[in-house]
Amino acid sequence: MNMKNYATDLQGNDMKQKESILLTIGYNLRGLLSMLLLYANTLILFGPLMTVAILKLIIPISGWRKLCGIVINGIAVTWISINNINLGWTQRAKWVIRGLEGLSLDEWYLVISNHQTWVDIVVLQRVFNRKIPFLKFFLKKELVWVPFLGIAWWALDYPFMKRYSPAFLKKNPHLKGKDIEITRKACRKFKGIPVSIMNFVEGTRFTKEKHDQQKSPFKHLLKPKAGGIGFVLSTMGEQLSSILNVTIVYPDGDTSFWHFICGRIKEIRVIIEKMPVTPELLGDYVEDKDFQNWFQGWLNGIWTKKDKLLDEQ
């Protein structure tokens, strides 16, 4: 290679390096702007939410609490809507969404999904906002004591579950069935107000380490845990209109939340399958061991199809 060609190559590499640095700076500035808008939105709306939440807490009148719940849900939906506008401004991901047809704000849903990243929650909020009732997650009873967030979750009517381990129940048999009764009580408030119960049935985010540790039979998924949705169906299954089986795909393989708000994730695919709540799904998951085994097999079948779907994307 002569000196002239070498100098040309060097100059070309320098230009590419400068372009890469400028592109990275641009992405990071976009991410910082997105985070600032997210924090500003949260700070502005958190005050009104907490005010109404405290009023709901200190005035124990059912009609008043129902009104406060409607206002608080409206604040939460507004928060999500503003976040969606923010993300529309600051990131340019291509969204491919299938299966939103026929959904309603006036029906009750159980939503299940694969789970790879914290981005999944943002994706679900964006996809379902104002399409179905506000998403509610079942939370551990102990989380009600988390400062600020605990009362916010309570005000938003997130159902809190008290789960007892078999070992604990063996030592305290008088508490058997108490956990399901607490959950039933928490869900009674949903009889008059449509709701969407959200459950990541794998129980945690997918990583290769967790996948290997579990020896999962699925290529792209962790083993599904039937207890959570079995518990929901045993508690309020007759109220549920449908099960929404959601598959979230990041074709580029990048699932970093920071990369998402910076606009580095180029495409997001969401496939929604609407499934009926059939009578055979409404067995006694708490006491009936045969039904537990059947229900786990039914869920494994759904996960087998989901794994194949992910393989095709």
C-alpha positions in Angstrom: 0.0 0.0 0.0 1.5 3.4 -1.0 1.5 6.4 1.4 -1.3 8.1 -0.5 -3.7 5.2 -0.1 -2.7 4.8 3.5 -3.4 8.4 4.2 -6.8 8.2 2.5 -7.8 5.1 4.6 -6.7 6.9 7.8 -8.8 9.9 6.9 -11.8 7.6 6.1 -11.4 5.8 9.5 -11.2 9.2 11.3 -14.4 10.3 9.6 -16.2 7.1 10.6 -15.0 7.5 14.2 -16.2 11.1 14.4 -19.6 10.1 12.9 -19.9 7.3 15.4 -19.1 9.7 18.3 -21.5 12.3 17.1 -24.2 9.6 16.7 -23.6 8.3 20.2 -23.8 11.9 21.6 -27.1 12.4 19.7 -28.6 9.2 21.1 -27.5 10.1 24.7 -28.9 13.6 24.4 -32.2 12.2 23.2 -32.2 9.8 26.2 -31.5 12.6 28.6 -34.3 14.7 27.1 -36.7 11.7 27.4 -35.7 11.1 31.0 -36.2 14.8 31.9 -39.7 14.8 30.3 -40.5 11.6 32.1 -39.4 13.0 35.5 -41.2 16.3 34.8 -44.5 14.4 34.0 -44.1 12.3 37.1 -43.4 15.3 39.4 -46.3 17.3 38.0 -48.9 14.5 38.3 -47.6 12.7 41.5 -48.8 15.6 43.7 -52.5 15.5 42.6 -52.4 11.7 42.7 -51.1 11.6 46.3 -53.6 14.3 47.3 -56.6 12.3 46.1 -55.1 9.1 47.5 -54.9 10.6 51.0 -58.4 11.9 50.7 -59.5 8.5 49.7 -57.7 7.0 52.7 -59.0 9.4 55.4 -62.7 9.5 54.2 -64.0 5.8 54.5 -67.2 6.3 52.5 -67.7 3.8 49.7 -69.1 6.2 47.2 -66.4 8.8 47.9 -63.7 6.1 47.6 -65.1 4.9 44.3 -65.1 8.5 43.0 -61.5 9.0 44.2 -60.6 5.7 42.4 -62.0 7.0 39.1 -60.1 10.3 39.4 -56.8 8.5 40.3 -57.2 6.1 37.4 -57.7 9.1 35.2 -54.5 10.7 36.5 -52.6 7.4 35.9 -54.0 7.1 32.3 -53.0 10.8 31.7 -49.5 10.1 33.0 -49.2 7.2 30.5 -50.6 9.2 27.6 -48.1 12.0 28.2 -45.3 9.5 28.4 -46.4 8.0 25.1 -46.3 11.5 23.5 -42.8 11.9 25.0 -41.6 8.6 23.5 -43.1 9.5 20.2 -41.0 12.7 20.1 -37.8 11.2 21.3 -37.5 7.7 19.8 -38.3 6.4 16.4 -38.9 2.7 16.9 -41.1 1.0 14.3 -44.1 -0.5 16.1 -45.7 -3.6 14.6 -48.9 -4.5 16.6 -51.3 -7.3 15.8 -54.5 -8.3 17.6 -55.9 -5.0 19.0 -59.2 -5.5 17.2 -62.3 -6.1 19.3 -60.9 -4.9 22.6 -63.0 -2.7 24.9 -62.7 -0.4 27.9 -65.8 -2.0 29.3 -64.6 -5.5 29.7 -62.5 -7.4 32.2 -59.2 -9.0 31.0 -56.4 -11.2 32.3 -53.2 -10.2 30.5 -50.3 -12.6 30.3 -46.9 -11.9 28.6 -43.3 -13.0 28.2 -40.9 -10.8 30.1 -37.4 -9.8 28.9 -36.8 -6.2 30.2 -38.3 -3.3 32.1 -39.2 -1.9 28.6 -42.0 -4.5 28.5 -44.0 -2.5 31.0 -43.7 0.6 28.9 -44.6 -1.3 25.8 -47.7 -2.8 27.4 -48.8 0.6 28.7 -48.3 2.2 25.2 -50.1 -0.6 23.4 -53.1 -1.0 25.7 -53.6 2.6 27.0 -57.2 3.7 26.4 -57.8 0.4 24.6 -58.6 -1.8 27.7 -59.0 -0.9 31.3 -56.0 0.4 33.2 -53.5 -2.5 33.8 -53.3 -3.7 37.5 -50.6 -5.9 38.9 -51.0 -8.3 41.8 -48.5 -7.2 44.4 -47.2 -8.8 47.6 -49.0 -7.5 50.7 -45.7 -6.3 52.2 -45.3 -3.7 49.4 -48.1 -1.6 50.7 -45.6 -0.2 53.2 -43.2 1.1 50.6 -43.0 4.9 51.2 -45.2 6.9 48.8 -45.5 4.1 46.2 -47.4 1.8 48.6 -50.2 4.3 49.1 -50.2 5.1 45.4 -50.6 1.4 44.5 -53.3 1.1 47.1 -55.1 4.2 45.8 -54.9 2.7 42.2 -56.6 -0.4 43.6 -53.7 -2.7 42.9 -54.7 -5.9 44.6 -52.3 -7.0 47.3 -51.9 -10.7 47.8 -50.9 -12.5 51.0 -49.3 -15.9 50.1 -48.4 -18.5 52.7 -45.8 -21.2 51.9 -46.7 -24.8 52.5 -44.1 -24.9 55.3 -45.8 -22.0 57.1 -49.3 -23.5 56.7 -48.0 -26.7 58.2 -47.0 -24.9 61.3 -50.2 -22.7 61.2 -53.0 -24.8 59.8 -55.7 -22.4 61.0 -54.5 -20.0 58.3 -55.2 -22.4 55.5 -57.3 -20.7 52.8 -56.8 -17.3 54.4 -54.6 -16.1 51.5 -57.3 -16.9 48.9 -59.9 -15.2 51.0 -57.7 -12.0 51.3 -57.3 -12.0 47.5 -61.1 -12.5 46.9 -61.7 -9.5 49.2 -59.2 -7.4 47.3 -60.9 -8.3 44.0 -64.5 -7.6 45.1 -63.9 -3.9 44.3 -63.5 -4.9 40.6 -67.1 -6.2 40.3 -68.4 -2.9 39.3 -65.4 -1.4 37.6 -63.8 -3.1 34.5 -60.1 -3.9 35.1 -57.2 -5.6 33.4 -55.1 -7.9 35.6 -51.5 -8.1 34.3 -49.2 -11.1 35.1 -45.7 -11.9 33.8 -46.1 -15.7 34.3 -42.4 -16.4 34.1 -42.1 -14.5 37.4 -38.9 -12.7 36.4 -37.1 -11.2 33.4 -35.5 -13.6 30.9 -31.7 -13.9 31.0 -29.5 -16.7 29.6 -28.2 -17.4 33.2 -31.7 -17.9 34.5 -32.6 -20.0 31.4 -29.6 -22.3 32.0 -30.2 -22.5 35.7 -33.8 -23.5 35.2 -32.9 -25.9 32.4 -35.9 -24.4 30.6 -37.3 -26.6 27.8 -38.1 -23.5 25.8 -35.6 -21.7 23.5 -36.6 -18.1 24.2 -38.6 -18.4 27.4 -38.3 -19.3 31.1 -40.7 -21.9 32.6 -44.2 -20.4 33.2 -45.5 -20.4 36.7 -49.2 -21.3 36.8 -49.9 -20.2 40.4 -50.4 -16.5 39.8 -53.0 -16.8 37.0 -54.5 -19.9 38.6 -55.1 -17.9 41.7 -56.7 -15.0 39.7 -59.0 -17.3 37.8 -60.0 -19.1 41.0 -60.7 -15.7 42.6 -62.5 -13.7 39.8 -62.5 -16.0 36.7 -66.2 -15.7 36.1 -65.9 -11.9 35.9 -63.1 -12.0 33.2 -64.2 -11.5 29.6 -61.0 -12.8 28.0 -57.4 -13.7 28.4 -55.0 -11.6 26.4 -51.9 -13.6 25.6 -49.2 -11.1 24.6 -45.9 -11.9 22.9 -43.3 -9.0 22.9 -40.5 -9.3 20.3 -37.4 -7.1 20.0 -36.0 -8.2 16.5 -32.6 -6.6 17.0 -32.1 -8.4 20.4 -31.5 -5.1 22.2 -33.7 -4.8 25.3 -31.9 -2.1 27.3 -34.2 0.5 28.8 -31.6 3.2 28.3 -31.2 2.2 24.6 -35.0 2.3 24.3 -35.4 5.9 25.5 -32.4 6.9 23.4 -34.0 5.6 20.3 -31.5 2.8 19.7 -34.2 0.0 19.6 -35.3 0.2 16.0 -38.4 -2.2 16.0 -40.8 -3.6 18.5 -43.4 -6.2 17.7 -46.4 -7.0 19.8 -48.7 -10.0 19.0 -51.9 -10.2 21.0 -54.0 -13.4 21.1 -57.5 -13.0 22.6 -58.5 -16.3 24.3 -61.8 -17.2 25.9 -62.2 -17.9 29.6 -63.7 -21.4 29.3 -65.4 -23.3 32.1 -62.5 -25.8 32.4 -60.2 -22.9 33.4 -62.3 -22.1 36.5 -61.5 -25.1 38.6 -60.2 -25.0 42.2 -56.6 -24.2 41.8 -56.1 -23.8 45.5 -57.3 -27.3 46.7 -57.5 -29.5 43.6 -54.1 -31.1 42.8 -55.4 -32.8 39.7 -56.6 -29.4 38.4 -53.3 -27.8 39.3 -51.5 -30.3 37.1 -53.9 -29.9 34.3 -53.7 -26.1 34.4 -49.9 -26.2 34.4 -50.0 -28.4 31.3 -52.5 -26.0 29.6 -50.1 -23.1 30.4 -47.1 -25.0 29.1 -48.9 -25.6 25.9 -49.4 -21.8 25.5 -45.7 -21.3 26.2 -44.7 -23.9 23.6 -46.7 -22.0 20.9 -45.2 -18.7 22.1 -41.7 -20.1 21.9 -42.3 -21.2 18.3 -43.8 -17.7 17.5 -40.7 -16.0 18.9 -38.5 -18.4 16.8 -40.4 -17.2 13.7 -39.8 -13.5 14.3 
